[in-house]
Amino acid sequence: MPYNPFRGLLFSGLLFPIPVPGTDGDDVIYGDTRPSISCGRSANNVIDAGGGSDVVYGDASDMTGTAKGGNDIISGGTAYRDELFGDASTMSGHSVGGNDVIRDASAGSNALYGDAETMTEWARGGNDFLDVGGYGETQLTGDGRYMSDHTRGGDDVIIGGPVFTAGDGSFMSGYARGGNDQIYLENRDPRPGFGTNHAYGDGGTMQDETRGGRDLLVGSAAADEMTGDGGDMRNNSRGGDDSIFGRDGDDILRGDAHFVADSVAGGNDWLDGGAGNDILYGDFGTMSAGVKGGNDHLTGGPGADTFVFVGDSSNGRDVVHDYGQGSDAIRIDFLLAEVPHQLKAHVWKGSTVIELGDGSVTLQNYVGALNIQSNASLDIVFA
């Protein structure tokens, strides 16, 4: 395997799995001999980055045309800063990423991407497995940092969670589609005050006509912040039908996005806070006129949980399955918080139903006193 001492470029062009070792220096490693691949399938490589701050591409620098990535195994080294890409720097055309396994066990500021840094045109991500065994300011992204045009994310499995985890892309635009991803968070940071996980089922930012996948997010034993689709959703982006489980800790769960604007629509999500004093948003952390919520199912679990809804917008028809088990609260916020509001409620088949805009929230199998919070003056009148 030729080695360039000035850039640390290592290659393996064989068509069967072969170890590709890094050095203790700062390497740039390609699993395939060709910097650019336009057709055919790359080799299945086993790459160990070694020491130093490395940049690793499981296959090539650029994948275009009908190129297909190999099923690579990539291990980060012990350095503070590694960037590990399952396939390439850039994927375009109809290229397809391999089903890669990427692991990094260091305690540094690393970035792991299942497929590429940039995905454009009709590129498609593979079904990748990402695992960060250490702790630190690590970023985990199932497919690409940038996904645009008609790109599609793979069905990825991600284990870890320090700082930022996204099932598909950091930035999604155009008609990009998220895959059906599984994210399992773990808090491995022993330092006091560190280790809060932030996870998004699809992208950090979703705009234009992007669509979220049907994702599964499972929290750690600590306090997690998990969002089913994107941190920021805009334009005509649409959320997927996601399932989010908080487990232990005081978690914040959002079915679709944290920030939202324009004509975004949320998916039909299932949220379960688990143990702890959790905050559950069926749709969005902040609401905006013109945005449409989904029909969501929320379970707080043990602890004093807060269920958050919007009273004067398209909230969807939501169900809270365990309200009243402890010091739970219903928070109803309004876009027009400066004026007083009145909402109607009624009892139906042993459940309390509160009408919200053109939607409702049903407190299943609960009839009794309500602990209501709001950002406006609010009266609830039972019919």
C-alpha positions, 0 to 999 in steps of 0.5 A: 500500500503506497504511503505519501509522507506529505499527506498521509494518504493510504490506499487499498485497491483489493476486492476483498476485505483487507486491513488498511492501517493508519499511522500515529500522524495526521492521516487522510485515508481512502479505502479504495485506490481511486480518488473518484469512482463513477461505476462499479462497486468498491472493496469491503475495507477494514480501516484503523485510523491509528493515532493522530487527527485523521480523515477517513473515507471508506471508499473514495473522495468522490462517488458519482454515476452509479458507483456503489460503496463497499461494506466497510469497517472503520475504527477511529484512533485515540486522537482528539479530532477524527472525521470518519466517513463511511463512503466518500467526501461527495456522493452525487448522480445515482451513487449508493453508499455501502452498509458500513460500521463506524466506531470511535472510542476516544474522548475527543471532538470527533465527527462520524458520518455513515456515508458522505460529507455532501450528498446531492442529486439522487445519491442514496445512503447505505444502512450503516451502524455508528457507535461512539464508545467514548465521550466528548463533543462527538457528532454522529450523522447517519448519512451526510452532513449536507443532503440536497436534491433527491437524496435519500438516507439509509436505515441506520442504527446509531449508538452514542449521543454526545452533543449532536446525533442526527439520523440522516443529515445535519442540513437537509434541503430540496427533496431530501428524504430521511431513512427509517433510523434507530438511535439509542443514546448512552451517557458515557461522560463521567464529568459532572455537568456534562453528557446531555444528549441531543438527538434528531431522527432526521436532520439538524435543519430541514427545509424546502420539501424535505421529508422525515422517516419513521424513526425510533429514538431511545434515551439514556439513563440521564437527561436527554433531549430528543426530537423526532425529525429536525431541530429546525423545520421550515418551508414545506418540510414534513415530519415522519411518524416517529417513536421516542422513548425517554427512559430515565432522567428528566427528558425533553421529547418533541415529536417533530421539531424544536423550531418551526415556520412556514407550512410545515406539517408534523407526523403522527408520533408516539412519545413515552417519557419513562421515569423522571420529570419529563416535558413532552411536545407532541409536535413542536417546541415552538409553534407558528401560524400556518403550521399543522400538527400531527395526531400524537400519542403521549405517555409521561411515565412515573414522575411529574410530567408536563404535556405541551400543546398549542391552543389557537393553532392546528394542533392535531388530535392528540391523546395523553395516556397516563395523565393524573399519575402524580403531579402532571400538568397540561401546558397550553400555549397560545400564539396570541398570548396578549389576549384572554382565551377560553377553551371548551371541554367535555367528558366522553366515555370516561375521558376528558377532551379539551378542544384546541383550535381545529384539534383536541387533546384527550386525557384517556381514562381521566376525569377530575381536576386539571393542572393547567399552565399557560402563557396567556389568561385561560378559562376552560369551560366544560359543556 
